[in-house]
Amino acid sequence: MRWRGQRVDGIDTSALPGLETLDGLVRTVRTPDFQGITFHEVHAKSALNHFPSASAMPFDWTINPYRGCSHACAYCFARNTHTYLDLDAGRDFDNQIVVKVNVADVLRGELAKPSWQREGVALGTNTDPYQRAEGRYALMPGIIDTLAASGTAFSILTKGTLLRRDLPLLTDAAAHVTVSIAMSIAVFDDTLQASLEPGTPTAAARLATVRAAADAGFRVTVFLMPILPHLTDSTAALDDALARIRAAGATRVVFGALHLRPGAKQWFWQWLEREHPQLVSAYRGLYPGASAYAPVGYRKLLTVRMRPLLRRHRLTGGAEEEVETRPSRPGPVRTTGRAPHEREAVRLF
């Protein structure tokens, strides 16, 4: 494992951000409450991750309290990051979870620096901050309080229903800074969801969380991503999804076709060959070789299909490429979930 040789007094520049000084500070935890999952508790050196403004990412600053994700989504783009730790992008990503137990304390110090300009921060850009581990470690309340106290606007993108636990904190934070909440719901068929995203809550449970956030005063975005060719992209399926999203109180939908990046692609192929072998040939044609994105023609067809459905259900938003803009830097404002970010992690899932 690439963590070896890391010392309190030394830095391994090949480690993931926040994992540079681990030796003697790592505690490996297994518990009956999380069968099959191993937690690696680390003392992070940094909490904020910066993406240069010239990068392709639709955000500048992110916080990722966890590495790896027990949601176990077969298509998750972040899988390949586990290989930086000499862990694999498949099972290890699902059940070897790195936990930055001191992330709120480190963040507090970073935000207190005179150089911090209170630029917006995105959570949920790599792995989910409300995955099951959060029920054990409760890192998000400290992060939320720290961001709000510093006057820093932030957005959260999650598949986790544990978000409901923190709605009172988020409501308090929204009285001082801009807070944006988005829920990712890709699959509305329970059987397919359990196969493709075995560690995630059901669509119904996530929609109930959307309703709770909307009732708390937030204008919630739903990320209908990824839309899977031949599995979830029919007009009937999309119409049903949007009807349920609207009924839950969401106001905006961002949609996009499946991406298959390195690490995720190999793992998804295994899932597809096992669960839907009749579609393997079609998917190989859509995502040939090293191609990560569906063809432009398919994406345009999806947009044509979605636009009238969005209008029918009185939802704003659009395709991920249409809403991927870089806004001006937000400052502290009084709001109830009115998002300055129109770019919350639109290429994540």
N, C-alpha and C positions, 0 to 999 in steps of 0.2 A: 504494500500500500504506500502511496506516495507521501503519506504523512510521516513516515519513518525519518529520523534524523532531524526533525523539527524540534527546536529547543526554545525555552523561554527567552534566551539571550540571542537567538538567531532567527533569521527570516528565510523561508523557502519561497523564492519568487515564482516557482511553478505551481504553488498551491492556489486554490480558489480564494477570492477575496474574503478576508476574515478567518482564513484557516492557515495563516502563515506561521503561527507559533503555537504548536499543539503539544509537543512532547511533555508528558507529565501533567497535562491539563485535560486530557481526554478521559472521560468516564463512559464506558460502554454499559448500557442498561437494557435488560430484557425484563418484561413484566407479563404476568398472565393476562392482564387487561388488554394487551396488544400482542396476541399470539402471532408468531412469525415475524415480528418487527424488532429490529435492533436499533436503539438510539445511541448515537455518538455525541455526547455532550462536549461542546468546545467553548473555550473563551475566545471570542472573536476579537480581532485587532481593529476591525472597522465594521460599521453598520451600513453606511451609505456607499452605494456603487454609482459611479459617474459614467455616463455615456456622452462622448463629445457631441456637440451640436451638429457636426457634420456626419454623424453616424446615421444609419438607416433606421435606428430604433425610434419609436414615436414617444420617447420620454427622455429626460436628462438624468434624473436621479431615481434610484430604486433602493428598496430595502427587502432583503430576503432572509427572514429569520431561520428558515429551514432549507436544507439541500436534500434532494430526493423527495418523493411524495407518495404516500400510501394510497392516493386515489388510483394509482396504477392504470391510468389511461393509456391504452395501447399506442395512441398517436402522439403522446406528449413530446413537444419539440425539445424540452429541457433534458431529455434522457442522456444525451451525449455528454452533458457536463459532469456526470458521475465518472466518466472514464478519466477525467483529470485527477481523480483520487485513486486510480487503479482499481476502481469498482466497475462492474459492467453496466451497460445501459438498459438491461432488461430487469431481471429479478432484483438485483442489488438496488437499482433506482427505486423500486417499489418498497423494499423492506429494510434498507440500510439508510436510516434517516439521520442526517447531521443537524444538530440543534445548537444554535448560538445562544446559550443560556444567559449571557450578559448583554444581549443586543440592545436593550433599552438604556442601560448605563452608558455603553459606548456611544450610542446615538445622542444621548444628552450632552456628552462632551463635544461631539462634533457640531451639534447645532449651536452650542454656546460660543463657538469661535467667531471672532469679528469678521472673518472672510465669508461666513455663511450668509447668502443673500435671500434666504427664504424662498427658494425656487420650489416648485411643486415636486412632490415625491410620490412615486407609484409603488404600490404593494400588490403582489400577485403577478409580477412580471416574469418570474422564472418558475418557482413552485408555489403551491397554494399556502398562504399564511393561515388559513383556517382548515387545513387538513387535520386528520384525527389527532396528530401529535399536539396540536394546540390545546386540546382538552386536558392534556397532562401538564403542559409547560406554561400555558397562559402567558405567552410573550406579547400578544397583541395589545392588551390593556396598557402596558407600560409604553409601548411604541406610540399608541394613539395619544396618550396623555402628554408624552414628550413632544410630539409634533405640534399638538395644539398649543402647548405652553410656549413654544418658541415662535408661534405665529406662522407656521409652515403649512400650507395647503397640501392635501394629499388625496389620493384615490386608492380604492381597494377593488380588486377583481378577484372573485373567488367562486368556487363551487361548493363551499362549505356552509352548512346551515348553522354552524357554531357562531357565525356572524351575529345571530340574534342575541346571543349573550351580551354582546358589546354595544347593542343599539343605544342604551342610555348614555354610554361614554361617547359614542359617535354623535349623538344629538347635542351633548354638551360641547363637544369639539366644534360642531358646525355653527355654534353661536359666536365663534371667534375666528375660524378659518374656513375656507371652502373645503368641503368634504364631498367626494364623489363615490358612489357605490355602484358596482356592476356585478351582476351574477352571470356566470357562464353556464348555459344549458344547451348541450349539443343534441341530446337524444331524448325523445319523449316516449319511446317505446320501452317499457320496463325490462323486457327480456333482452333486447339489444343493449340497453344501458348496462345491465348487470354483467354482460359478456365483455363489452368494450371498455367500461369504466368501473370495474368491480369494487373499487373502494370509495365510490362517490355516493352521496345521497341520491334518492330518486328525483326525477323531475318534479313530482308533486311536492316533495319536501323542499326543494329549492324554490319553487314557486310560492310556497307558503312563507319562505324567508323574504322573497321579493315583496309580498303583501305586507309583512311586518315592517319592512323598511319603508315602504310607501306610506303606511299608516303612521309611521314616525315622522313623516314630513319630507322624506328624501325622494328626489326624482331619479328613479332607478333605471339604469340601462341593463338590458339583457344581451349578452354576447351569444348569438345563435351560431356557434362555431365549435368545431368544424362541421359544415354540412358535407355529408358523405355521399359521393356519387352512387346511385342505384340502391342506396339504403335509406337515406333520409331526405332526399332532394325532390321527391314528387310534389306536385302542386298541392295535393290533398294533405300530405304530411306537413308541409310548410304552413299551409292555411290553418291547420289544427294547432300547430305550435304557436303561431302568432295570436290566435284567438285565446289560448290559455295564458300567454304572456300578458296580453292586454287585460284579461280578466283579473290577473294577479296585481295589477296596478302599475306595471312598468310603463314608461313613457317613450322609450327609445330602444331600438334594436340595431345592433351591429352584426352583420352576417358575413360569412366568408367560407370558401371551399376548403376542404382538407389540405393541409400542408404535410409533407412527409420529408423531414430533414434527416441527415445522417444520425444513426442511433435509433431514432423513432421509426425510420423507414423499415429497417430490418426487423424490428420488433412487431410492427404493424403487419408486415408480410406474413410472419408466423401466425398471427391471430387470424388474418384473412384466409390463409390456406387451411387452417383448422376449422374455422367457423363458417366460412362462405367460399368454399373452393370454386364454385361456379362463377365467382366474380374476379378471380385472380387474373384471367386474361384481360378483362376489361380494365382493371386497375393498372396492369403492366403497360397497357397502351396509353393510359392517362398520365402515368408517372414513370416514363421510361428512364432507364439508366440512373444517373445521379439527379434527375430532375426532382425538385422538391415541391413544385407548384403545379396545380391543375392548369391545363391549357387556357390561353386567353379566351378562346371561343367558348369553353365551358363556363368560365367565370362570367362572361357577358350574358350567356344564356341564363345563368342563375340570377343575375341582376334583373334581367327582363322579367323573369318569373316572379321575383320578390317585390318589385316596385308596386304593382297594383295591389298586392296583398298587404303591404304596409299601409297604403292609403285606405284600404278597406277597414283595417283595424285601427286607424287613426294613431299610428305610431310613426315617430320621426326616426332618423338614422339613415342607414344605407350600408352599402358594401364597405368592407374594411378599407379598401384603397380610397374610397370617397371621403371617409372621415379621418383619415390619417393625416392630420395637420399638426403643425407645431405652433401652439398658441403663445401669446406674450406671457411673460412671467407673472404668475398670480401673486397677490399680496394678501394680507389678512383682511377679510371682509366678514360682515355679518350675513349669514345665509343659512338656509336649511337644505343642504345637499345640492345646491345649484352648482354644477360642475364647471370649472374653467377648463378642465382637460377635455378635449374632444379626441383624445388619442390614447386612452388607457389600454396599453398593451394589446394592440389589435392584431398582433401576429403570434399570440402566445400558444394557442391550442389547435 
